[in-house]
Amino acid sequence: MHKKFLPSDWILPLGAAMLLCAWPALAAVPEASVAWWIWPLALFVLCFVLGMIAVPAGVGGGVLFVPIVGGFFPFHLDFVRGAGLLVALAGALSAGPGLLRSGLADLRLALPLALVASATSIAGALLGLALPAAVVQTALGVAILGIVVVMWRAQRSEFPLVEQPDRLSQAFGIQGVFHDATGRRDVEWRVHRTPVGVALFAMIGLLAGMFGLGAGWANVPALNLVMGLPLRLSAGTSGLILSIVDTTAAWVYINEGAVLAVIAAPSVIGMMLGARIGVHLLKIVDAVVIRRLVIMILLFAGLRAFGRGTGVW
Amino acid sequence: MNAEVEPAVSPTQLRFARVLEIGMFAGLVLLAAGFVIYVTGWLPSMITLDSLPQFWSMSAAEYRSATAAMGGTGRLPAGETLPLIGFDVLCATAPVACLALLPVYFRQRDWIYLVIAGLEIVVIASAASGVLSPH
């Protein structure tokens, strides 16, 4: 059947493309000739748009925020990463209560993984703030390009088969039942390969702290494909883990003076407002189109971060 | 019958959700109010808004040195501090939620999770206190 072409199919991609195309023109203007308030205002508008597309694309705002703002705004990467963590944290805290109440996030699973990831996120944050900006920017570019590959190729399993839970998850009592509203049934779940999952979350925490990225892009595949958690429960529990891990790393950035209110506040507020629109857009736009757009934006931003770090672009 | 089945969610999880919700709401209100007061100049700031571009292109280490030379300590007074209070509340939400779990796990004699929640508070507190800072 031929799909009807809706305005909503092209308005959002076109808007985002226009924003990215217009940016070099603004960036070419000497910074000193631009009034200070232009940048926070531009940041607010950008974050509003990012918030709108992040929800239908199924990614957190942080993973879009850091490479784009770090690549195209005049702010030092330290402040961008500090703001990125707070953007991801605010989004995770906003969604957390609803996910917990609806049973789409599991606290018992989240706590041990968050403990490991939050401990390593401190090391990541301290390391990221100690390394030269060019090194971090180059590594960020590589990481973002890696995320593009993960997002492009990652398989997802709605209800992975877990034949035998591992001993660690049994000792911790990590199992449960969640109500699948789509299929109108209760689904029993349990996890396997918990030690591997713990090791992965140690790495994820390190990356989140170092680059200021919310790590939903990594949490969901780790929970779903490695530990065998149902997909929707993985997405919800990922947000809960983020709210703890990003809190820990954000404190390091705050203590190191790497949070500027003029950068972080409009970013958080813009992203939160945009995400509210994004929730409604989720019902009318083609999520696949948005996800492809986000992958293209990340590819562009990743190349820019790599180029900026190496001095090529 | 078309009624949705209510998911069975543990009281512990609901308690955690409640604390997150309160903290998130309080943090965002304080953040928005503090930012409006900051950018409208209702309270004096150490760094004038016009001179912000000189500071935001510095690294965090350079920024700390510059503000220390101006008599600050990295956490600036008055106008600059207000929006940061909102961020502090947002960042205090998760450890407070973990703290709220401790008596529940104690009553349930769930020693493993009592230790995990306690350790999580210690990890976040160590990051918040700055004791791990190299400076």
Interface residues (C-beta under 8 A of the other chain):
Chain A: E31 A32 W36 W37 W39 P40 P74 F75 H76 D78 F79 G82 L86 L89 A90 L93 S94 G96 P97 G98 L100 R101 S102 G103 D106 L107 R108 L111 P112 A114 L115 S118 A119 I122 A125 L126 L129 A130 A133 A171 F172 V177 F178 H179 A181 R184 D186 S243 I244 T247 T248 A249 A250 W251 V252 Y253 I254 N255 E256 G257 A258 V259 L260 A261 V262 I263 A264 A265 P266 V268 I269 M272
Chain B: E4 V5 E6 P7 A8 V9 S10 T12 Q13 L14 F16 A17 R18 L20 E21 G23 M24 G27 L28 L31 A32 G34 F35 Y38 V39 L49 D50 L52 P53 F55 W56 S57 M58 S59 A60 A61 Y63 R64 T67 G74 R75 E80 L82 P83 L84 G86 F87 D88 L90 C91 T93 A94 P95 C98 I112 Y113 I116 A117 L119 E120 V123 I124 S126 A127 A128 G130 L132 S133 P134 H135
